[in-house]
Amino acid sequence: MRHLDSVLADIRDCPVPPELDGIDEQVFTGMAQLRERKTAVRSVALASAVALLVGVWTGNPQPGPSGQTLLGVPATAPSSLLAD
C-alpha cells in the first residue's frame, strides 16, 4: 500500500501537461455535437413514423358504401380517365 501511496504522490507532484488546458472546450463541443445528432435522428424518426401512419391510414379501404379509400381518387383524375 505504501508503494501505491508513493506512486500517487509522484503523480500529484508532476506538472499538468499543457495539452490538457483546452480539453474542457473540446469536451463541451463534442457533447453539443452529439446532442444535435440525437435531435436530428429523433426528428427523422418522428417524420418517418408520421409518414408511415398517414400512408397506411389513407391507403387502406374504409368500410362504407363507396368502397374507396379515405382520400380516394376523384372521378376526373387523369388515371381514372385513362383506365376506361
C-alpha positions in Angstrom: 0.0 0.0 0.0 2.9 2.3 0.7 4.1 1.8 -2.8 0.8 2.9 -4.2 0.8 6.0 -2.0 4.3 6.9 -3.2 3.2 6.4 -6.9 0.2 8.6 -6.4 2.3 11.3 -4.6 4.7 11.3 -7.5 1.8 11.8 -10.0 0.4 14.6 -7.9 3.8 16.4 -7.9 4.2 16.2 -11.7 3.2 19.3 -13.7 0.0 19.2 -15.6 0.6 18.6 -19.4 -0.2 21.8 -21.5 -2.4 19.7 -23.8 -5.0 19.4 -21.1 -5.5 23.2 -20.8 -8.1 23.3 -23.6 -9.7 19.9 -23.1 -12.8 21.4 -21.4 -13.9 23.3 -24.5 -13.3 20.2 -26.7 -15.4 18.0 -24.4 -18.3 20.5 -24.4 -18.1 20.9 -28.1 -18.3 17.2 -28.6 -21.2 16.9 -26.2 -23.1 19.7 -28.1 -22.5 17.9 -31.5 -23.7 14.6 -30.0 -26.9 16.3 -28.7 -27.5 17.9 -32.2 -27.1 14.5 -33.9 -29.5 12.8 -31.5 -32.1 15.6 -32.1 -31.7 15.2 -35.9 -32.2 11.4 -35.6 -35.3 11.8 -33.5 -36.8 14.3 -35.9 -36.2 12.0 -38.9 -37.7 9.1 -36.9 -40.8 11.1 -36.0 -41.3 12.3 -39.6 -40.9 8.7 -40.8 -43.4 7.4 -38.3 -45.9 10.1 -39.2 -45.5 9.4 -43.0 -46.0 5.7 -42.4 -49.1 6.2 -40.3 -50.6 8.7 -42.9 -49.7 6.3 -45.7 -51.3 3.3 -44.0 -54.4 5.3 -42.9 -55.1 6.8 -46.3 -54.2 3.8 -48.3 -56.5 1.2 -46.7 -60.0 0.9 -48.0 -62.5 2.2 -45.5 -65.7 0.3 -44.9 -68.7 2.1 -46.4 -70.9 2.4 -49.5 -68.3 4.0 -51.7 -65.6 1.3 -51.2 -62.9 4.0 -51.9 -60.0 5.0 -49.8 -60.4 7.8 -47.3 -58.7 10.2 -49.7 -59.9 8.4 -52.8 -59.1 9.3 -56.4 -61.6 11.8 -57.8 -63.6 10.6 -60.9 -62.0 13.3 -63.1 -58.4 12.3 -62.2 -56.2 11.5 -65.2 -55.6 8.0 -64.0 -59.3 7.1 -63.9 -59.9 8.7 -67.3 -57.2 6.6 -68.9 -58.4 3.4 -67.4 -61.7 3.4 -69.3 
